[in-house]
């Protein structure tokens, strides 16, 4: 796991950032603003109040993070694995 290249790091940071923003940051902002965490509807089913951010925004950010991970997984499956090279030198003793 020590040999992460730029694409590995970018995929991890981007997917983590999108999901963290969608779940933690926007949830914390909604908590601070005191908005309801779920849609409030009337008896007829009409939605009258959402939180600070619509559910489509939060869901979209989380799904975008998962899509980045999916694309990264497809990339890793399509990329051939480089064979490991043993760089140790064989030191033989002379008689």
C-alpha positions in Angstrom: 0.0 0.0 0.0 3.0 2.3 0.1 3.1 2.7 -3.7 0.2 5.0 -4.2 0.5 7.1 -7.4 -1.2 10.4 -8.2 -4.4 8.9 -9.6 -4.8 6.7 -6.4 -4.5 9.8 -4.2 -6.7 12.0 -6.3 -9.5 9.4 -6.4 -9.3 8.8 -2.6 -9.3 12.5 -1.8 -12.0 13.5 -4.3 -14.4 10.7 -3.3 -13.8 11.2 0.4 -14.2 15.0 0.1 -17.5 14.7 -1.8 -19.0 12.2 0.6 -17.7 14.1 3.7 -19.2 17.3 2.3 -22.5 15.7 1.5 -22.9 13.9 4.9 -20.9 15.7 7.6 -20.5 19.3 6.5 -24.0 19.9 5.2 -25.5 18.0 8.1 -23.5 20.1 10.5 -24.7 23.3 8.7 -28.3 22.1 9.0 -27.8 21.5 12.7 -26.4 25.0 13.2 -29.2 26.7 11.3 -31.9 24.8 13.2 -33.7 23.6 10.0 -35.6 20.3 10.0 -33.5 17.3 9.0 -36.4 15.8 7.0 -39.1 17.2 4.8 -42.2 18.3 6.5 -45.4 17.5 4.7 -49.1 18.2 5.2 -51.7 15.5 5.6 -52.3 15.7 1.9 -48.7 14.8 1.2 -47.6 18.2 0.0 -44.1 19.1 1.1 -44.1 22.5 2.8 -40.6 22.7 4.3 -37.1 21.2 3.5 -33.9 21.6 5.4 -31.4 24.2 4.5 -30.3 22.1 1.6 -32.5 19.9 -0.5 -32.2 16.2 -0.3 -31.1 16.0 -3.9 -28.0 18.1 -3.3 -26.8 16.0 -0.4 -27.7 12.7 -2.2 -26.0 14.0 -5.3 -22.8 14.7 -3.5 -22.7 11.3 -1.9 -23.5 9.5 -5.2 -20.8 11.6 -7.0 -18.3 10.3 -4.4 -19.4 6.8 -5.0 -19.2 7.2 -8.8 -15.6 8.4 -8.4 -14.8 5.3 -6.5 -16.5 3.1 -9.1 -14.5 4.8 -11.9 -11.3 4.3 -9.9 -12.1 0.6 -9.4 -12.7 0.1 -13.1 -9.4 1.9 -13.8 -7.5 -0.3 -11.4 -9.1 -3.4 -12.9 -8.2 -2.3 -16.5 -4.6 -1.4 -15.6 -2.1 -4.2 -15.8 -0.2 -5.0 -12.6 3.5 -4.4 -12.9 5.5 -7.4 -11.8 7.5 -7.0 -8.6 11.2 -6.7 -9.1 13.6 -8.0 -6.6 16.4 -5.5 -6.4 18.6 -7.4 -4.0 21.9 -8.5 -5.3 23.1 -12.0 -5.1 26.5 -12.0 -3.4 28.3 -15.2 -3.8 31.4 -16.1 -1.9 34.5 -16.9 -3.8 36.5 -20.0 -2.9 
